[in-house]
Amino acid sequence: MSARKPNILVFMTDQQRGATVLPDNPAKTPVIDRFRSDAVTFTNAYCPSPHCCPSRATFFTGLYPTEHGVWHNVSVQNAITRGLTPGVRLWSEDLADAGYDLHWSGKWHVSFEEGPSDRGWREWSVTAGPQRDARSFMGTSWDGYRELAGQESGAGDPAARGDGQIIRPGYGTYTHYGVNENPFRDQDQVDAAIRALESIGADRAAPAAGESTDAPWMLYVGTLGPHDPYVVPQRFLDLYDPDDIELPRSFTDRMADKPALYRKTRDRFDQLTPEEHRKALHHYYAFCSYEDYLFGQVLDALDRSGEADDTIVVYCSDHGDYTADHGLWCKGLPCFRGAYHVPAIVRWPGRIADPGRSVDAPVSLADFGPTFLAAAHVDPARPMTGMSLLPFLTGDAPASWRTEMYTQTNGNELYGIQRAVWNESWKYVYNGFDYEELYDLQSDPDETVNLFGRTEHDSVVREMSAKLWRFAHDHGDTCINPYVMVALAPYGPAEAFSDV
């Protein structure tokens, strides 16, 4: 292995559950299984928010939403935020300043107003990129709804619902799963990434006059699968026996003891029969297998480049998916593990102590920026909330590490202030829109019994509230309005300064 700074390759999927890359999971991922044997797998990695934009902004800044300013989908018509708070810097800019050659292929979704090239990257292909034309929003315009109204005559009859369909009068029918040979054009993004690797190799072989042949590089590959709707190539569905697909243990939880919005969300998916839920799981697992196949193409191209031994490779995702937990799908405000738990696997040839290990310590998407900069011996231009994972990779246990994980979400554009904190014993969820949640994770890991409101657990609520508000204080969270109509938490921000 050479003495120069390591290359870095990131393969980030969209909406992939962390469990799908762990041993003994239902998804068939042979490439990741082999990759994991040469890497460190972080079994408890989490995003800070169950939505693409804030989580991706956290990944690229090492900061939480209160610090980077991205709270929602930046590309929809009613977006509350369009991009990063002015002055927020991405770690890619630090790497570019340190001489890294940065290459981008795939999903951006960090800002509506700027793209990867504005932050140091050479763009090979960009999806969910900047849209400086104010008319270029995601979603349906009023003109679109006018057209839909003309098409919906007689639509909305539940008796006419097709396989995997959810009838939504006035919104259009949603089809939850299906077959597509190039879903979301993910193969195109991988092809562009492979061209980038080939270009890097060509530049190494025949450098331009006056250019160095050993400058380190970074390649980001961002696919859109296994995001809903779960449309996948048929050959990956054929890998599975449908009779082996089982619904999760929490599927029967009707959430009577949880916020009403959770139940309202489930109501949509209750149109699906249990058999259709199993079909959706089949398609989701097949989608994970397809992403595994695409990842294998990138690893093969890296091997052909001759650069693999000098390259840190990361497999991760921006957030998870409920996949029928509590009868829910996709991701959203319900604060369950499935939406927050993400894959996080890191390979670094020659530098990993005891390859094939798993690390159970809680880690965040915010930790990757500090890790990349530490590996490259680059000092960050500003403090980060995340912490470097290098000690876990090299086998030196960090002197101190977090024992709690925190979430920050203001919901989608139409609903939902929510904050949460959990450790190995308890999970507490503060809901600005409804009553709170408390789960005993030791006896109830599936989060089916909400213990909030039971007097015997009031001391736990107060203790976890204090932790939550201290984190809010330390990270600039302004969700502390004392007005009587909105100050509805059981214990307010002054708990941050208590001795509880």
N, C-alpha and C positions, 0 to 999 in steps of 0.2 A: 504493500500500500504506500502511495506517495505521501510526501510530507506536506503537500499543499492543502488548502482549505477543502473540506469535503463538498462534493456536489450534493444537491438536495432534490429529490423527486417526491412530489405529493400527488397521490391519487385520492380525490375526494368524491364520494358518491353523494346522493341527495336522498335523505329520508330513509336511511338504513339503520335498523335496530342493531344495537351493540351485540346482542346475543347471537346474531346470525353469523358472526365470525369466530365464535368460541367453540371449543370441542363439544361434541355431543349435541349440537343444535340441529334442527330439522333441515336447514338449508344445505345444499350440496355445493361446497366451495373448495374443490381440490387444489386450486392454485393458492388460495389463502392458507389452506392446511399446510402446504409445503413451505410457504413463505413464513408462516408462524414458527416453524421449527428452526429458522435461522434468525429469529427476531425476538423482541420483547413485546408481549401482549398486555395492554392495560385493560383489565377486565371491568374496571369501574370508571370509565371515562364519560363525561357528561358535557352537554352544551348548556349555555346559560339561559337560553330561550328556545322554545319549541317551534321556531320559524326560521326560514332560510336567511333572511337579510341580517337580523341582529346576531345570529350565530356565526355567520360568515364574517361579519364585521369584527366580532370577537376573535375569531381565528386569525385574522390578518392584522389586528392591532395589539392583541394581548390584553385587551381591556373589556370591561363589562358594558352593557348598554348605557348605564348612567354616565359612563365616561366617554364612549365613542359617539353616542347620540343617535344610533340607528335602532328603532324600536319595532318597525313594521315592514311590510312589503313596500319597497320604495317605488315600485313601478305601477301600482294600481291608482285609479283615479282619485280615490279619497285618502291617499297616503298622508299620514301626519308628518312624517319625515322623509326627505328625499335623498339624504346622504349623511356623511360623517360630519360631526361638529367641526367647524373651521379650526384649523390648527392641529387636528388629530393626524398623526403620522403612522403609516404602515411600516412593518418591519422590512417589507420588500425594498423600501427606500434606503434603509440602513444597509441592506445587502448590496444594493446597486452602488451606493457610495463606497462600499468596501471592495468593489471590483467584480461583483458577481454579474454574470450574464443571465438575465431572467427571461424565461419563455413561458407563454400562457396559451392553453388550449382548453376551452370549456366554459363552465358556468361562472359568472361573476357575481351579480346580485348583491353588491355591497353599496353601490350608489347609482342613482338615476342620472346624475349629472356628469359623472366622470367614469372612466374605465381603467382597465389594467395599465394601459400605456401611459396614463397620467401618474401612475405610481411606480414606474420603473420597468415595466414588463414589455417585451416584444410580443405582440399579439399574432398568434397563428389562427385562432378561431375563438370567437367570444359569443356565448349565449347569455341571455339575461344581462346584456351589457348596457352601457349608458344610452339613454334615449333623450337627446336634448330637444327633440321636437315634442312640445307639450301635448300633442295629440296622440303620441305613441304610447298609450297606456295599455297595461294588461286589463283583461276583463271586458265586459260588455258595455257599450255606450247606450245612451237612450235610443239612438237610431237602431242599434242592434236589438233592443227590446221591442221596438216598434215592428221590426221585421219578424222577430220571434212570435209576437202576438198573432201575426198573420199565418204563421206556420202551426200554431198550437190549437187551432180549431179542433175541438174534440179530444185534445190531448189531456193527459192527467188522469185518465181512468186507470185505477190500480189493476183492473182486470186485464188491461192491455200491456202491463209491464213485462218486458222481456228479461232474459237471463242476465242477472247482475245489474239490472237497471234500478235506479231510484227516481221515482216520479216527483218532480218539483214544479207544480203549476206556476207559471209566470217566470220561471227561471230556466226552463228547459230540462229535459231528461238527462240524467248523469248515468253513464255506464262505467261500472267500477273496475272491470277487468276485460281482457280480450287478447288478441294475437296481433303482433306487429313485428316485422322482421328487422326493423331498425328503430326501436322506440326512442323517441325524443332526439333522434339523430346522434345517439351516443357513439355509434361506430364512427361517425364523421369526426367527432372530437378526438377519439383515440387515433384515427388515421392522421389527423393534423399533429397530434403529439408525437407520433412516430416520425413524421417528416421533420419535426423540430429536432429530435434526437439524431436523425440522419444529417441534418444541417450542422449540428454541433460536431459530429464526427468529421464531416467534410472540412469544416473550419480548422479542426485539429490537424487534419492531413495536409491542408494547403492554406495556411494563414495568410491574411492580407498583409501587405508590406507594413512593417512597423508594429504589428499586433502580436501579443503573446499567445503561445499555443497551449498554455496551461491555466488560463483563467478559470476559476470555478464557475459552475453554472447551476441554475435552479429551473426545474420544469414543474409547472402546476398543470394537472389534468383533472378537469371537473366534469363529471358526467351528471345526468339528470335522473337516472334510475337509482334505486327502485321506487321513485316517487309515483304516487297515484296519478291517473288510473293505471292499473297494473297490466300493461299490454306488452307482451313478451314474444320472442320467437318460439314457434311451436316446438322446436327440438329441445328447448330447455324445460318446457312443460313435460315432455316425454321422459325426462330423467326421473320423474316422481310417480309413485303409485298413489293415486288419489285416495285410496282406502287408508293410507298411512297418515293422512292429514288429520290432526286433532285440534279442536278448539281449545283456547287457553282456559285455565281453571277459573279465572275471573269472569268468563263470558256471561255467566248467569247473574252476575251482580247487577241488579236493576238500579243501583245508586240512589235508593230512597233516602239515605242518610248523607247525601252529598249535594253540592250546589245544583240548583234547578237547571242552570245552563248546561251542566253535564248531561242531565236527562234529556234536555231539549236537543242536544247534539246527537245523542243516541237515537232519538226518535226517527231521524232520517234513515239510519242504518237498520232500524228494525223492520223496514220494508223487505230486507233480504231474509231469506229463509236460512236456517242453520246450514243447510247444504250449500247455499250460495256463499255464506261466510267461509266454509271450508274451501270452496273453489277460489275465493279471493286469496286465502292463505296459500293455496297451491300456486297461484300466479305470483304472489309476492316472493315466495321462496325461489321460484323459477327466475324471477327478475334478479334476485341476489346471485343466482348461479350465472346469469348472463353478465352481470357486472364483474364477477370473478373471472369469467372468460376474457373480458376486455382488459382487465388488470393483467392477465397473463400475456396478452399481446404486448403491452407496454414493457413488462419485465423482459420478454424475449428481445424486444428492440434494444433495451438497455444492455443486455448481454452481448448483442451483436456489436454495440458501439465500443465495447472494450472498457467501458467506464464503470461497470457495476461495482468493482471492488473499492472505488473511491466515492461511492454515492450512498448517502442516507436515503432510504425509501420509507415513506409513511403511507399507510392505508387508513383512511378515516372517513367520517361522514359529518354533515352539518347538524343533523338532528335525527331522531328516530321516528317510529310509527307505532300506533297502538296495536295494529294487526289483531283486532277483535278483543283485545283486553277490555273488559267491562262493556263489551258490545260495540266498541268504538273503532274507527279507522282513521288513517291519515295522521294528522297532528293538530294540536290546537290548545285551548286553554286548560282542559282537564289535566291536572298536574300529576300524571302517573309516570312511573319510571320509563315505560316504553317510548314515550315521546322525547325523553331527555338522554337516555343511555345510548352511546354511540360507539362504533368501532374505533380503535386506536392501536395500531400495530406499527412498530418501528424496527427497521433493519439497518444495521451499520456494520458492514463486514470488517472484521478485525478489531472492532471496538466494543462489541457487545460481550459482556461477561455472562458466561453460561447461556448461550443462545437457546431459545425454546422456552424460556421462563415466562411466567405470568406474574404481573404485579397487581395486587388488589387495592393499593392505595387509591383514594379518590383523586382523579385528575380532571382537568378542564380543557376545553378547546383553547382557552386563553394561555395554556402552558406551552403551546407549540412555537409561538414566536420567540419567547425567551430561550427555548431549546435550540432553535435554529441559530440564533445569534450567538449563543454560548459555544455551540459546535464550531462556528465560523470565527470565533475569537473576535467578535464585533460587539462593542459596547452600545447598548440601545441609547437613542437620543433622548429618551424620556422614561420615567418609571412605568412599569407594567404591573397589572394585577396578577397575571400569570407568573408561574415559576418554572425554571428550567427543569426538564426531566432527565438531564444528563446523568445525575447520580444514580437514578434507577437503571440506566442503560449500562453504565460501567460497573455496576455492582456495589457501589458505595452508597449505603443508605443515607439519605439526607439527614442533616442534624435535626431538622424539624420539618414537619409537613402538616398540611391542613387535616383536620378531622371532620369538618363539615363541608357540605356543598351547598351552594346558594343559587337561586334562580331569580331572574328579573324579567318580567314581561308586563307589557301594558296591553296584552291581548292582540287580536287582529284589529283592523281599522274600525270595527263596529262594536267592540266590547272589550272590557276586562283588565282592570288593574289586579295584578297578582304577584306575590313574592313567596318564596319557600326556602326552607332550610332543612337539611336532614343530616344525620350521622348514621352509624351502624345500628342504633337503637330506635330512634324516633324520627318521624317526618312531620313537620308542621307547615301548613299552607295558610298564608294570610290572603283572603279574598276580599278585595274592595267592593265587590258586587254582590256578595252573599256571605253566608256564615263560613267559618273557617273549617279546616280539616286537620286531624291528628291521627297518625297511624303508628302502631307498634310494629316496627319492621322485623323484630325478632320473631314474634308470634304470627304476624300477618304480612309476609313479604309481598303478597299480591295486592295489598292496599284495598281490601274489601270492606273493612269495618272502620268507620269514622268514629273516633273516640272523643272528638271535640264536644264540649258541653257536659261531659261527665265530671262531676266535682272531684272525684278521686284523682283526676289527671290534671287538675288546674295548675299545680306546681310545675308540671312539665310544660304546659302551654306558656306559662310565664317565663320559664327558663329559655325555651326556644324563641319566644318573642324577643327576649333581650339579645340573643345571638343575632337574630335577623336584623334588629334595629342597629346593632353595633356595626354590622356589615354595611348597612345602608348609610350610616354616618361616615364610615371610612371610605366609601366609594361614591360620595356625592349624590346619593339618591334623594330627590326632593319629594318623595311620596309621603309627606308628613303634614299635610294641611290640617290645621286644628279646627276648621269650621265644623259646627255641630252636625251638619248634614252629611259630612264625608269622613269625619273622624270616628270610624266605626270598628277599629281593631279592638280586640278584647284588652290588650295592653299596648299603650301608645309609645311614641319615640323616646320618651323620657326613660324607658327601660334600658336604653342604650347606655345610660350612665348609672344604672343601679348596680348593686352588688349581688344580684340574684345569681 
